[in-house]
Amino acid sequence: MSPITIQTTLLECGEGRVVLASDAAERPVVGVSVPNADAPVFVQIDRVTLFDLERGVVDVHTVLAERCAGIAVGA
């Protein structure tokens, strides 16, 4: 487990949430929490994807399906 710093919430639906965050090494991650899960899941993204998300150029689904680094980070 490593510390995660939440920067902003991208989407909130009931008890589910998608956030932009960073890990202890300052790498950008996208976090997803869903109801009844043990813990949220964070996946590493690159800085271009981070900026694209912040500007609204790319949606969360595309990031998770096509642009994440595939590295899950425990929080």
Residue, then its C-alpha position, 0 to 999 in steps of 0.5 A: m500500500s502507498p499513499i494516494t493524494i486525491q486531486t479532483t473528482l471527475l465523476e460521482c454516481g451514487e456511491g461510485r466515484v472516479v478521481l484524478a490522483s497521484d501516488a507517493a512518487e507523484r505519478p498520475v493515477v485514475g481512481v475508481s471506487v464502486p459500492n460493495a468493493d473492498a477498496p478503490v482501484f487506482v491505475q497509472i496514467d501518463r501526463v498527456t492523458l492526465f491533461d486530456l482528462e482535465r481538459g475534457v478531451v478524452d472520457v474516463h471509459t477511453v482512458l481505462a480501456e485504452r490509455c491506462a498503463g495497466i499498473a494497479v496501485g494499492a491505496 
